[in-house]
């Protein structure tokens, strides 16, 4: 997920299921993007399977399909895989040492 996409998904993690209008309002409160940009990012996240939509009460609602904790865990593991041969403990130790420096 790109940094921009994480802004959209982050809004859903913070607020829960939202309409398109509410999602645009939430994202544009922290980013100077237009609605078209949010719509593009939303489409990308839906194609990646990270956001789902459903129609309720006459409007489209959007929700994350993965909890934030699960996503963070997968990103940490991917970083550990890439830099520390999959050893999350080695990553944590490196971060602890760096933080103490």
HUCOR-V346175 format. One line per field, one symbol per residue. burial: I if it has 16 or more other ideal C-beta (glycine too) atoms within 10 Angstrom, else O. Layout:
BEGIN
burial: ???
END
This chain:
BEGIN
burial: OOOOIIIIIOIIOOOOOIOIOOIIOIIIOOOOIOOOIIOOIIOIIOOOOIIOOOOOOOOOIIOIOOOOOOIOOOOOOOOIOOOOOOOOOOIOOOOOOOOOO
END
